[in-house]
């Protein structure tokens, strides 16, 4: 007969404490996400503020200048892009069923080819369902004003937190020194510095790549006369933030909309999109990102799936920088074991 398993009181208390901490973190996950995004922004902007400080520019002045330049650029882009974007969104929502009706003959031929190959699938129904779903999403974008205002408020909180962290020199370091015991301060500060370098490099590199992909796709779609070129290119630039999966998601609407012109246009758009993605994968990413992330593709995909499961779209957006930060800590653990 085996001896009964004994659980000490201290083990029970530690287990209970861990469960309570995890539960508490889950309850305040939105606050943690806001804080984490703020730290990413600080990580990207702090080197610039530090350089300006070395040139005798006060940190407050530097931060205000950076924010003014950024928001002026955003407002200028909104002034140029938003009216066109809203017009294209409304038109797309209204005309999407008609567009898929225009390619009905092509879908019937494709469906017949599939039936001849013993691959039975109702393509018309499938495309119709996609059309209805996209129309529904677009209408929700305009109708759910409360959700838009809530997200706008969260965004303002993020930038406000980032501003105060930037203004206070070594604010994160001071916080760590205040809350951590002496024996862990040095390592925690060094770890945080390395994580910030990684996350800052990721943000700047990813935004640069997203903008370049947007510009290339907009140029291609405009030259080929594809409708809603601005909207489709913005979708492509936005989804560049999600590695591997994002480019594939952006590829689908571009080809489908190009199909409303002609099958050859759709084929040409598909080929050029693949060329753009090859340029991004073999030239832009190695040149701009360098070693900013350095994660295995399997880890990236697992992080994206986990982030999407826990926090939806926001989870997918912050999954890579979070996994990058975690990888720095894991590498330190591996070094200690060897």
SULUR-V347726 format. One line per field, one symbol per residue. ss: DSSP state (h for helix, s for strand, l for the rest). burial: 1 if it has 16 or more other ideal C-beta (glycine too) atoms within 10 Angstrom, else 0. A space follows every 10 residues. Layout:
ss->???
burial->???
This chain:
ss->llllllllhh hhhhhhhhhh hhhhhhhlhh hhhhhhhhhh hhhhhhhhhh hhhhllllhh hhhhhhhhhh hhhhhhhhhh hhhhhhhhhh hhhhhhhhhh hhlhhhhhhh hhhhhhllll llhhhhhhhh hhhhhhhhhh hhhlhhhhhh hhhhhhhhhh hhhhhhhlll hhhhhhhhhl lhhhhhhhhh hhhhhhhhhh hhhhhhhhhh hhhhhhhhhh hhhlllllhh hhhhhhhhhl llllhhhhhh hhhhhhhhhl llhhhhhhhh hhhhhhhhhh hhhhhhhhhl llllllhhhh hhhhhhhhhh hhhhhhhhhh hhhhhhhhhh hhhhhhhl
burial->0000000000 0000000000 0000000000 0011101111 1111110110 0100000010 0110010000 0000000000 0000000110 0110110011 1010001000 1000000000 0001001000 1001100100 0000000000 0000000100 1110111000 0100010000 0000000010 1100110111 1111110011 0111011101 1000011111 1111111111 1110011001 1011111111 1000110111 0110011001 0001100110 0110100001 0011001100 1001111111 1111101100 00000000
